[in-house]
Amino acid sequence: MKYILGLCAFIFLFSCNSQKVQSKYSTIEYEATPCFGFCPVFKMTINADRTAMFEAEHFNFTKTPSKDEFSKPREGTFKGTITQEDYNKLITLLDGLDVKNLKDNYGERNISDMPTSYLRINMTDGTSKNVEDYGKRGTEKLKEVYKFFEELRHNQQWTKVN
């Protein structure tokens, strides 16, 4: 009986450890371009070890944006490590996209003031997928990924390097 209790305790303790998701992605890059308004302009690259670079151009930290911000220097380059929980969520979102079967282009360019999102994914098997989405109007699951990256700008620990 005590062996069974010991085994149950061991299984319980082992299952409480934070679960790491084995990523099939070597790098994940998201880039958001300007619009005629106050769209955040940035690029974020996340590696399989969760290290990340965040290149902030404009409208990433301003609470009351203005067009004057374009005349200011870029906001900077930041590095950080994405939390395990957020990295797991990102991997789950990407897995839900069926990345390899996404179209290469989304959106129509008949409106001239929309931002473009670029999602560039390198897989561990050596393949890659690049998605361009003018207007950020791709699939609902793509929109979730874009929103997730926009949130990462504010909910991670970033250290300015440049």
ZAMARGU-4260 file (C-alpha; in steps of 0.2 Angstrom, whole numbers, plus 5000, padded with zeros to 4 digits):
<rodrens>
0) 5000/5000/5000 | 5014/5012/5004 | 5022/5009/4987 | 5006/5013/4979 | 5005/5029/4989
5) 5023/5033/4985 | 5020/5030/4967 | 5005/5042/4967 | 5014/5055/4976 | 5028/5054/4964
10) 5016/5055/4949 | 5007/5070/4957 | 5024/5079/4960 | 5030/5076/4943 | 5014/5082/4935
15) 5015/5098/4944 | 5031/5104/4936 | 5029/5117/4923 | 5025/5108/4906 | 5037/5113/4892
20) 5030/5112/4875 | 5042/5104/4863 | 5043/5117/4849 | 5044/5113/4830 | 5048/5131/4827
25) 5066/5137/4827 | 5062/5155/4825 | 5045/5165/4825 | 5046/5183/4819 | 5031/5195/4818
30) 5032/5212/4810 | 5019/5226/4811 | 5021/5240/4798 | 5014/5258/4799 | 4997/5264/4794
35) 4991/5282/4792 | 4986/5282/4810 | 4994/5277/4826 | 4997/5259/4823 | 5012/5252/4833
40) 5027/5249/4822 | 5038/5235/4828 | 5047/5218/4824 | 5048/5204/4837 | 5059/5188/4835
45) 5057/5173/4846 | 5069/5159/4847 | 5065/5141/4852 | 5074/5144/4868 | 5062/5158/4872
50) 5075/5172/4870 | 5067/5187/4860 | 5072/5203/4852 | 5059/5217/4851 | 5063/5231/4839
55) 5052/5245/4843 | 5050/5259/4830 | 5035/5270/4834 | 5019/5270/4844 | 5023/5255/4856
60) 5024/5264/4872 | 5015/5281/4870 | 4998/5283/4879 | 4993/5298/4869 | 5001/5296/4852
65) 5003/5310/4839 | 5010/5312/4822 | 5025/5321/4829 | 5032/5304/4835 | 5037/5300/4817
70) 5050/5314/4819 | 5057/5306/4834 | 5071/5293/4834 | 5065/5275/4835 | 5060/5269/4852
75) 5074/5256/4853 | 5079/5238/4853 | 5075/5227/4868 | 5079/5209/4873 | 5070/5197/4884
80) 5065/5180/4888 | 5047/5175/4885 | 5039/5167/4900 | 5036/5148/4898 | 5018/5150/4900
85) 5017/5163/4886 | 5028/5153/4875 | 5018/5138/4877 | 5002/5148/4872 | 5011/5155/4857
90) 5016/5137/4851 | 4998/5132/4854 | 4991/5146/4844 | 5003/5142/4830 | 4999/5124/4830
95) 4981/5129/4828 | 4985/5139/4812 | 4991/5123/4803 | 5006/5135/4798 | 5012/5125/4783
100) 4995/5127/4775 | 4992/5145/4777 | 4991/5156/4762 | 5006/5167/4758 | 4996/5183/4756
105) 4980/5189/4764 | 4971/5206/4762 | 4967/5217/4747 | 4977/5233/4744 | 4962/5243/4738
110) 4963/5253/4754 | 4979/5263/4756 | 4980/5267/4774 | 4981/5249/4782 | 4995/5241/4791
115) 5003/5225/4785 | 5008/5211/4796 | 5022/5199/4792 | 5023/5182/4801 | 5039/5173/4797
120) 5041/5156/4804 | 5056/5144/4803 | 5053/5126/4807 | 5066/5114/4815 | 5064/5103/4800
125) 5072/5117/4789 | 5056/5123/4781 | 5049/5140/4783 | 5033/5149/4780 | 5031/5168/4777
130) 5014/5176/4778 | 5010/5194/4772 | 4993/5201/4778 | 4988/5218/4772 | 4976/5225/4784
135) 4978/5211/4797 | 4962/5203/4790 | 4968/5185/4788 | 4959/5171/4797 | 4952/5173/4814
140) 4966/5162/4821 | 4979/5173/4813 | 4971/5188/4821 | 4973/5180/4838 | 4992/5177/4834
145) 4994/5196/4829 | 4985/5201/4845 | 4996/5190/4856 | 5012/5198/4849 | 5005/5215/4852
150) 5002/5210/4870 | 5019/5203/4872 | 5026/5221/4870 | 5018/5225/4887 | 5017/5209/4897
155) 5036/5203/4896 | 5052/5210/4904 | 5061/5219/4891 | 5079/5226/4893 | 5084/5240/4881
160) 5100/5236/4872 | 5100/5250/4859
</rodrens>
